[in-house]
């Protein structure tokens, strides 16, 4: 059978060779759908058409970051069951590997500097593999995850676009916060992230247009991020359930302002205190905060320091 893709699902260019491009989708040959890939190794001048299996559709593709010939393919079987395949020869042959997955696979995301870590967004939720797709475990409670974006600089920062809005995690998917302020349409179809300085997140919606957010950066700071020397900050206990004491470096003298920001960049708590030699450490009350990862940022005169706080 040699047919062209009738309904496109995804197209990806290899990060190792821009002349290598793979597309996926499906064709309909009565009475069933057939998942299909098309591959070019010469920048699109010629294509190889491969029909895979009856009763399946292809929706997502990703190239492995650690191996130029390794490709991941996602989709569905019988509309609702997962299809996840791995190729080690640029799509000429495929091996099924969906242990632990549930639902139709809509998105696949790889992680910079961690070639064995993958994320899959499916109709049932978000899943992560730490063994290059051999096994999967579910993260969070979201459903209908259609798109996933991972920061290429701070790789623990992960965004998931769902039918109920955008979710963000700063600890590689262990805890999540919503990022929906300003969205007039929360039916998210696509996320694109510009990482690093000037970080920007773009969200494409179903009928509601395109939105842009500037997420808070540096939330994974270990306390070493200071604008002037001698500041420094520690938070104890961490994780924290009720009250957190702030240990301040010698640069903090006089009035100190502490802001607590959630993963969406919202200021959810603050403290103002006058710090004197020998005085007790300032204390943050986090009893009203939901479980999750937060950023504590202190300023005093020209000094600034940040530290990650885990509320459990």
C-alpha positions in Angstrom: 0.0 0.0 0.0 1.5 3.3 -1.0 -0.7 6.3 -0.1 -0.1 9.9 0.9 -1.1 11.2 4.3 -4.7 12.4 4.0 -5.1 14.0 7.5 -1.9 15.5 9.0 -1.1 15.1 12.7 2.4 16.6 13.1 5.6 17.4 11.3 9.1 17.7 12.9 12.5 18.6 11.7 15.5 16.8 13.2 17.6 18.9 15.6 20.6 16.9 14.3 20.1 17.5 10.6 17.7 20.0 9.1 17.4 18.0 5.9 15.7 15.2 7.9 11.9 15.8 8.4 9.2 13.3 9.4 5.5 13.9 9.1 2.7 11.8 10.6 -1.1 11.5 10.3 -3.4 8.9 8.9 -5.2 7.7 5.8 -8.6 6.1 5.5 -8.9 2.9 3.6 -12.4 1.6 4.0 -13.4 0.4 6.5 -10.5 1.6 8.8 -8.0 4.3 9.5 -4.3 3.6 8.9 -1.6 5.5 10.8 1.2 6.7 8.4 4.5 8.5 8.4 6.4 10.2 5.6 10.1 10.8 5.8 12.6 12.9 3.9 16.3 13.0 4.3 17.0 15.7 1.6 15.0 18.6 2.9 11.8 17.6 1.2 13.0 16.9 -2.4 11.9 13.2 -2.0 9.8 11.4 0.5 9.4 7.8 1.7 5.8 6.9 2.5 5.2 4.3 5.2 1.8 3.0 6.2 2.0 1.5 9.6 -1.1 -0.1 11.1 -4.8 -0.3 10.6 -7.1 1.2 13.2 -4.5 3.8 14.3 -3.9 7.5 13.8 -0.7 9.5 14.2 -0.8 12.8 16.1 2.6 13.6 17.6 6.3 13.3 16.8 9.6 14.1 18.5 13.3 13.4 17.7 15.4 12.1 20.5 18.0 14.6 21.6 20.7 12.0 22.4 20.5 10.0 19.2 20.0 11.3 15.6 18.3 8.1 14.4 15.8 7.8 17.3 12.3 9.1 16.8 9.1 8.9 18.9 5.6 8.7 17.4 2.3 9.1 19.3 -1.3 8.8 18.5 -4.3 6.6 19.2 -5.6 3.1 18.6 -9.3 2.6 18.2 -9.7 6.4 18.8 -9.2 6.2 22.6 -6.3 3.9 23.4 -2.7 5.0 23.3 -0.2 4.5 20.5 3.4 5.3 21.3 6.1 3.9 19.1 9.9 4.2 19.0 12.1 4.0 15.9 15.9 3.7 16.0 16.3 4.0 12.2 14.6 7.3 11.3 11.2 5.8 10.9 11.9 2.7 8.8 10.8 0.4 11.6 8.8 1.0 14.8 8.4 -0.7 18.2 5.3 -0.2 20.3 6.1 1.1 23.9 3.0 2.4 25.8 3.3 0.6 29.2 1.7 3.0 31.7 0.1 5.3 29.2 -3.6 6.0 29.0 -5.6 7.9 26.4 -4.9 9.2 22.9 -1.3 10.7 22.7 -1.6 14.3 21.5 1.9 15.7 22.3 5.5 14.5 23.0 8.2 16.6 24.5 11.8 15.9 25.2 14.0 17.5 27.8 17.3 19.3 27.1 20.3 17.7 28.8 18.2 14.7 29.9 17.9 12.6 26.8 16.1 9.7 28.6 13.3 11.9 29.9 10.1 12.4 27.9 6.6 13.8 28.5 3.4 12.7 26.8 0.2 14.7 26.8 -2.8 12.5 26.3 -6.6 12.7 26.5 -6.3 11.3 30.0 -3.5 13.5 31.4 0.2 14.1 31.5 2.8 11.3 31.6 6.5 11.1 32.1 9.1 8.5 31.1 12.6 8.6 32.6 13.8 5.6 30.5 13.5 6.8 27.0 9.9 5.7 26.6 10.1 2.2 28.0 7.7 2.9 30.8 5.4 5.8 31.9 3.9 7.3 35.0 1.2 9.9 35.4 1.8 13.4 36.7 -0.8 15.7 38.3 -4.5 15.5 37.9 -5.0 17.3 34.6 -6.9 15.7 31.7 -7.0 16.5 28.0 -3.3 17.6 27.8 -2.9 18.6 24.2 0.5 20.4 24.3 3.6 20.4 26.5 6.5 23.0 26.6 9.7 22.5 28.7 12.2 25.3 29.5 15.5 24.5 27.8 17.5 26.5 30.4 15.7 25.6 33.7 14.5 22.2 32.6 12.4 21.6 35.7 10.0 24.2 34.5 7.2 22.5 32.6 4.0 23.8 31.0 0.9 21.8 30.0 -1.9 23.1 27.9 -5.3 21.5 28.5 -8.9 22.0 27.6 -9.2 23.8 31.0 -6.2 26.2 30.6 -2.4 26.3 31.2 -0.7 24.5 34.1 2.9 25.1 35.2 5.3 23.1 37.3 8.7 24.2 38.6 9.7 20.8 40.0 9.6 18.6 36.9 5.9 17.8 37.2 5.7 16.9 40.9 3.4 19.8 41.7 1.3 22.2 39.6 -0.2 25.7 39.5 -2.6 27.2 37.0 -1.4 30.0 34.7 -4.6 31.4 33.4 -4.6 35.1 34.4 -5.6 37.1 31.4 -6.9 34.2 29.3 -10.3 34.8 28.0 -10.3 31.3 26.4 -8.8 28.4 28.4 -9.3 25.8 25.6 -5.6 25.5 24.8 -4.4 23.8 21.6 -0.7 24.8 21.5 2.0 26.2 23.7 5.4 27.6 22.5 8.1 28.8 24.9 11.0 31.1 24.4 13.5 30.1 27.2 16.2 32.0 28.9 16.4 35.8 29.4 13.2 37.4 28.3 11.3 34.2 28.7 7.9 34.3 27.0 5.1 31.7 26.7 2.6 31.8 23.9 -0.7 30.0 24.1 -2.9 29.3 21.0 -6.6 28.7 21.9 -9.5 27.0 20.2 -11.3 30.0 18.6 -10.0 32.6 21.1 -6.8 33.8 19.5 -3.2 33.9 20.7 -2.1 34.9 24.2 1.3 35.8 25.6 2.6 35.5 29.1 5.9 36.5 30.7 6.4 33.8 33.4 8.5 34.5 36.5 12.1 33.5 35.9 14.6 32.1 38.3 12.1 30.1 40.4 14.5 27.2 40.6 17.2 29.5 42.3 19.2 27.8 45.0 19.8 31.1 46.9 23.0 32.0 45.1 21.2 34.5 42.8 22.1 37.9 44.2 22.5 41.3 42.6 25.1 42.4 45.1 27.5 40.3 47.2 27.0 39.7 50.9 23.2 39.1 50.7 22.4 35.4 50.7 19.2 33.8 51.9 18.2 30.5 53.5 14.7 29.2 54.3 14.0 26.8 57.1 12.3 24.4 57.4 12.1 23.6 53.7 9.7 21.9 52.9 7.5 23.9 55.2 3.9 23.4 56.4 3.2 26.5 58.6 6.0 29.0 59.3 9.3 29.5 57.6 12.3 31.3 59.1 14.4 33.4 56.8 18.2 33.3 57.4 19.8 36.4 56.0 23.3 37.1 55.0 25.4 40.1 56.3 24.3 42.2 53.3 20.7 42.5 54.7 20.5 45.3 57.3 17.7 47.6 58.0 14.3 47.2 56.3 13.8 43.9 54.5 11.0 43.1 52.2 10.1 39.5 51.3 7.8 38.5 48.6 6.5 35.0 48.0 5.6 34.2 44.3 3.8 31.2 42.9 4.8 29.5 39.7 2.6 31.9 37.7 4.5 34.9 39.1 1.8 36.1 41.4 2.8 37.7 44.7 0.9 35.5 47.1 2.5 36.6 50.4 4.8 39.2 51.7 6.7 40.3 54.8 8.3 43.6 55.9 10.7 43.6 58.8 13.5 45.7 60.3 16.5 43.4 60.8 18.9 44.4 63.6 22.1 42.7 64.8 21.3 39.8 67.0 17.5 40.0 66.3 15.4 36.9 65.6 15.1 35.8 62.0 12.0 37.1 60.1 9.2 34.5 59.8 6.9 33.9 56.9 3.4 32.5 57.5 2.6 30.0 54.7 -0.4 28.3 56.3 -2.8 29.8 53.7 -0.8 28.7 50.7 -1.7 25.6 48.7 0.9 22.8 48.3 3.4 23.6 45.7 6.7 25.3 44.8 7.2 29.0 45.5 9.9 31.6 45.1 10.9 33.7 48.1 12.6 37.0 47.0 14.2 39.3 49.5 15.2 42.9 48.9 17.0 45.3 51.2 18.6 48.4 49.9 20.6 47.3 46.9 20.6 43.6 47.8 18.4 41.0 46.3 18.4 37.2 46.9 16.0 34.4 46.0 15.3 31.0 47.3 12.9 28.2 46.3 10.3 27.2 49.0 8.4 23.9 48.9 5.0 24.0 50.8 3.8 20.6 51.8 
